[in-house]
């Protein structure tokens, strides 16, 4: 019985979607959801938000620089990983900008916030800077 299960796994992993009839597209257990993010950027906590959607396979959505944003995300090791609570950070203030990112990235749910309030947060923001487009000016 174990050999039978292993054989089934091998058949599924080597079959190509082009070989399947057109009505069987939902039979792909290895398919991952598309990377779709909603990016909301504010010049400050009180400022109005600028919101975009971003898709990265292929780059699209209404993000003004989708390809640049997707490239920055792909280059970053863990673009949405928060700063650890016990991380020592320099007290370098980068500005009042705030961004939230929600959606799916590499098949994982994303719901995170970016700021520029200290060196760690500023580094995190800068690593994926194109994701935030042109930050609206403080009014």
N, C-alpha and C positions, 0 to 999 in steps of 0.2 A: 504494500500500500504506500509506503514512503517513496518508492521509486515512481509510482504513478503520480504522486503529488509533485515531485521534482520535475517530472516530464511536463506536466501541465504548466508549471512556472516557466520552464524554458520555452515552450511554444508561445506563450503570451509575450515574453520579453523580446523574442526575435521576430514576431510578426510585425509587418509594416502596415500603417493605417491605409496606405494606398492600395494594399491588397484586399482590403475589406469592402464588402458591398456598401453602397451609400447609406443604407438605413441602419448601420451598426456603429455609428460614431460614439454612442454613449457606452460602449464596451471597452473603454480605455481606462483601466484602473490606475495607470501611472500618470494620467493627465493631471496637471496642476492648474489651479485657477490663475487667471491673468493677473499681472501686477497692476493694480489700479490704486492710486493714492489721491486723496483730497488734501490739498495744501492750503492753509489759511495763514496769511501773514499780516501783521499789524505793525505800524511804525512805533506804537506804544500801547500800553494796556487800554487806554481810553480812545485810541484812534479807530476809525472804521477798518474793517478787514478787507483784504483783497484775497479772493479765493479762486483756485485753479484745480482742475483735475489733471492727473498725469498717468499715462499708460507707458509701459516700457518694453513691450514685446509685440509689435514695434513701437518706438517712441510716438506718442500722440496725446490726445486730450486737448484741453484748451490752454495748457501751460504755454507761456510765450517762448520758452526755450526748452522744449521737451527733450530733444536729443542731448543737450548739455546737462540737463538735470539727470537723465538716465545714466549718462557716462559718469557723472560725479557719484551717484549712488553705487554703481558697479565697482568703482575704484575704492570706495570706502570699505574697510574691513567689516565693520558692523555698524552701518549708518544710523540705526535707530536705537542702539544700545544706550541706556541712560548712564550718566556719570554715577559711579558707585557712591553710596552715602558717606563712606569713610575716606573718600578721595580728598587729598589736600589740594587746594586750588589757589592760584595767585589771585589777588584782588584787583585784577585788571578789568575795568568796566568797558564793555564794547558798545553799549548803547541800549536804548529801551525797547528795541524790536523784540517781538514775540511771534513764534510760528507754531502751529499745530499741524500734525500730519496724521491722517487716519486712512485706513484701507488695508490693502494686502501687498506684501513685498516678499517675493520668493516663497509664496504659498503660506506665509505666516501673517496673522493679524497684526496691524500696526495702529497704535493710538498713543502718540507721544507729543511732547512739547519741547520746543527749542527756545532758548533765550540767549542773551549776550551779557549776562550779569556778572560773570567772573571768567577767569582764564580757562577753566575747564569747559564751561558752556560756550565760550567764544571759540575755542578749538573745535568743539563738536559742530557748531554752526558753520564754521569756515570749511570743514571737511566736505560738506554737502551744499555749499553756498549757492550753486546754480539752481538748486531745488526751490529756493525762495524767490527767484526772479529778482526784479528790481524792487527793493523794499520801498513801500510808500513813504513819502516824507512826513515828518512830524508836523502837524499843523498848529 
